[in-house]
Amino acid sequence: MTTLKFMETQSLDPKLMICPYCGEEKRIGIHQQAERRLKCHACKGTFVDSKGTVFFGLHYPVWVIVLVLTLLAYGCPVAAIVAAFYLDERTVTAWQAKAGQFGQQVQEKVVCQGQIELGQVQADELCVKTQQGKVWIATAMSVFSRLFIWGEVSARRDRKLVERLLVRVRQAAAGVRTALLFAVDGFAADPKAILKTFYTCQHSGGRPRHLPWPDLHLVQVVKSYSGRQLKETKRRLVHGSLDRVYDLIACSQVGFGLINTAYIERLNATFRARMPCLARRTRSLARTQERLKAELFWTGVVYNFCTVHTSLGATPAMAAGLTEHVWSVETLLRFRLPAKSLHVMV
């Protein structure tokens, strides 16, 4: 099993560096000790040791940046951080936006690279109030590893939102031949979008036919309410084999359970606890969709790599086989993304 490359030290050690220009890691030397600059002897480029990390260009002590971003990832409002650290609000929001963009890149270039045995996937949508009106967040996770796969933000809850989410889920899946179970709620667009995304082409001389993956299964949990009280819960098979559905549930959940969407609801509850703008009654409303997406991905990547799940005894990234270690937030922030998407990074 391969693991990701990360740094656990702040020392200026060329052996721990990778050239951000050509990707070379063996021919790196010290260029200027005082300015903490390194030189790649392969491409002759020079760069500071923070090049390619979130710390690059932030003229504050590392411990301040790490502490502020850690508080943001675990639900501390921006106003409280501004009051406690005497920072400008624009500085804190800029750090959060940069960390969110970095988290999205980590999800794209590490998680969504076709190397995860997803097993059972659960997806759901959240309605969020912002200063520009209501928006929707669509999220998806792997039940076995509790791994947050991807999230999408849109002003409308429609099929396009679901399809954008499912494209990323397909990129994360290990392959067409692997067993895959989808558990979703009663939203009518979900089954159509899933069958449209997870298909193989059958060529027979004319226009190729789109056939669903051979071991793809789809179930829905439809809840009906009387006012705010739950009246009835219906579980139905939409595509695949019911016996195979329960086999995949038994393999991915603790013990044998019913068809449910409980795991994605717990993940969404975690996001509500760690993102002040998602609380049901809050004054910390998200201002824009871009800022909401940045908060979502920064919280999600910290959840994947830095948060030990009680039932697993490991982080979701460890359970999914992406790493063998629990990452600290500083380790995550010092992780250098590859220039190109790679399946293996060490």
N, C-alpha and C positions, 0 to 999 in steps of 0.2 A: 504493500500500500504506500502510495506517495503522500507526502505532506507538503504544506505550503512553506515558502521561505519567509522568515520574518526576523526582525532584529530585536534583541532584548537588552541592548546596551546603548549608551550615548557616547561611548568612546570613539575616537576617530581611527577606526581600524579598517584599512582598505580591504581586508579579507571578508568583511561583512557587507561590502558595498557592491552595487551593480550599476554599470554605466547607464544613465537614463537615455542616452542617445543610440547606442548600438547593442545594449544588453550584455556586454562583456562583464565577467565577474572575476576573472583570474589575473588580468593585466591592469589592475587599478593600483595607483600609487598616490602618496601624499604630495600635493602641489604646494600648498601654503598652510602650515600648521596654525598660525595665528588666526587666519580667516576661515579655517576649517574647510579648505578647498582640496579636492582630489583631482587626479588626472587619469584619464583612460589612455593607456599607451597603444591601444588598438586603433581608436579613431582620433586621438590627440585632443579630445575635448576635455575641458575642465568644468567642474561643477562643485557646488557646496554640498556638504554631507546631507542636508535636508532636501535636496533636489528630488522631486518625484514623490514627496510625502505631503501630508496636510500642513506640516509645520513650515513649509517653504513660503517665504514672503511675509510671515507673521512675526512682527518685531516685538514679541513678548516672551518671557521665560517659558520654557517648555512645561514646567509644572503648572503654571497658571492655565495654559491652553488645555492641558489634559484634564485638570480639575473642572474647568468650566464645561467642557464637552461631555465629561462624565455625568455631571449634574443635569445637563440638558437631555442626555440619553435616558436618564432615570426619572424624568418628570418634573424637574425643578423649573418654575416659570422664569422667563427672561428677566422680568422685573425684579425678582428676588436676587438673581445673580448680579444685576446692575447695582442694586443697593448694597450687597455684601462685598463686592470686589471693587467698587468705585470705577466701573468700566462704562464706556458709552454704549448705549443700547444698540447703535448701529454696528459697533465692533462685535458684540455678542451675536447678533443676527447674521453678520457676515461670516463669522466662524461656523455658525450652525449651517449656513447655506453651503459653505465649502465642505464641511464634514458630510452633509447630506449628498452632495454630488460625488464625493469619494465613496460613500456607502453604496450608492447606486452602481458605480463602476465595479466595486468589489462583487456585488451580486451578479453583475453581468459577466465579468471576466473570470469569476471563480465558481459561483454556484450554477449559473446557466451555461454549462459547458458540456452537457451530455455525458456526465459521469456519475449520476446519482440513481440508485435503485429506488424509485419513488414509492412503489407499492400502492398504498392508498393516499390519494390526494383529496383534500377538502378545500372548497373555495366558498367565499361569501362576500357580500357587499355591505359597507357601512355608510350611513347617511350622516354627514358632518355639516354643522353650521359654521360658516365663515362670514367675514365682513362683507363679502360680495354675494352672499346668498348660500343656499344649500348646495353641496357637492357630494359626490359618491366616491368611496375608496373601495376598490376590489382587491382582495388578498387571496393568496393561495399558499398552502403548506403541505409538507409531507408528514403524514401521521406517525410513521415509524420513528423517524429521527426528530420530529417536532420542528423541522427546518422551515423557516420562512423563505419561500421561493421568490416571490415577486409581489409588487403592489402597483396598482394603476389608479390615477385620479382623473375624474371627469365630472363635468357639470350635469351629465345625464346618466341615468342607469339604463343602459341599452346594450344591444348585442355587440356594438363596436368596442365598448369598454371591456366586456368579457373576452372578446377575441384577442385584444391586445395582451391581456393577462395570460391567456392560454398559450399564446405563441412563446412566451418566456418559459412556461411550464414545459412545453415540448422541447425547448432548447436544453432544459436541465435533465430531461429523461435520458436514461442510459441507452435506450434503443427501441426499435419497433417491436422486437420479439419479447420484450419484458412485459410482465403482467402489470396492469394499471387499472385501478379502481378509482372512480370519481364519485364523491358524495357531495351533493349540492342541495340547496333549498328549493323552494317551489318556483323560482324565477324562470319564466318560460324560455328565455333566451339562452340559458345555460346548456341544455341538451343539444340544441342546434349548433351552438358554437363549438362544443366539445367534439361532436361528430364531424364538423367541418375542419377542425384543426388537426385531429389525430387520425390521419388516414394514410394509406399507401396507394400508389398509382398502379393500376393493372392495364398494361398495354395489349391491345388486341387488334391492332391495325388501324383503328380510327382514333377517335378522341378517347384518351385514357379514362378509365373508370376510377372513381375515388372510393376505396374500400376502407372501412374502419380497421384499426389495428386488430390483429387476430385475437389478442387477449385483453381487449378493452372492455370495461364494464362500467355502467353508469346507473347510479341510484339517486333518488330524490327523497328528501324529507320535507313534507308539506305540512305546515302548521296553520291551523285556523283559530281565530280569536273571537271572543265575545267581549267587545270593549277592550280592556287590557288583560283580560283573563284568558289563558290558554284553554281552548275548548276541545280540540282534537288534533292528533298527530298521525299523519298517514305516511307510510313508507312504501315506496314503489320502485320496481325495477324498470328502467327505461331501455337499457341495452345490455346484452350479455347474458350470462348464466347466473342464476341465483345461488346455486351451490358454490360456484367459483367466487362469488361475492363474499360469502361467509368464510370461505377459506382465506381470502385476502384480509378480511377483518380480523380473523383469529391470529394471523401472522403479524399484523401491524399494530394492534391494540393490546393493552394489558388484559389478559383473560379473553373470554369469548363474549362479545357484545352484540348489540343490535345495530342495525343501520342507523347512523347518527351523523350530526355535524358538530358534535360537542367540542372537538379539538380546535377547529377553526374559530369557534365562538370563544374558547379560552384564549387563543392567540389574540383575537380582537379585544378581549378584556385586558390583556397585557398591554396592548397599544393604548387603550383608553387610560390605563393607570400611569403610563409613562409619557403620554403626550397630553399636556394640559388642554389643548384645543379640541380633543376628542371627548372630554368629560361631558356628561349629559347636561350639567348645569355649570357653566364656566363663564368667566369674563375674559379668558385668554383665547379669544377667537383667532383662527388663522386668517391672515390678511389676504393671501393669494394662494392659488393652487400650487404654484412653484414652491412657495415656502412650506406648504403642507406636505408636499412630496419630499422635500428635503428632510423635514422632521421624521417622516415615515421611514425613509431609508436609513437615516442615521440610527434611529431606534432599532430598526430591524437588523442591521448588521451587528450592532452591539449585542442584541439578543442572540444572534446566531453564533458568534465567536467568543463572547465574553461572559455569557450567562449560563451557569450550570443548572440544568433542569433536574428537579428533585427526583422524578421518576426514572430518569436515565442515569443519573450520577455522572453526567458529562454534558458538554455543550451540544446544541443541535449540530454544529459543524463537525464535532468529533463523532457523533452518532452516524452522520452521513458519510464519514470517511474522508472528509476534506482536510482534516488536520488531526494530529495526535496530542495536542496540548490545549490547555485553557489559555486563551489570550487575555492579556490585560488590555485596557483601553489604549495605553501608550504603545503597546506592541502593535495593536491594530492601526493606530495612526501612523506608525513608522513603516508599515507595510508598503512596499513599492509595487505598484501595479505594472504588469508587463506591457511592453509597447504594443503587442498583439495578444489576442485572446489565445490562451494556451490551456490544453487539457492537463498538463503536468507541469508543476513549477518547482519541483525538486523531488 
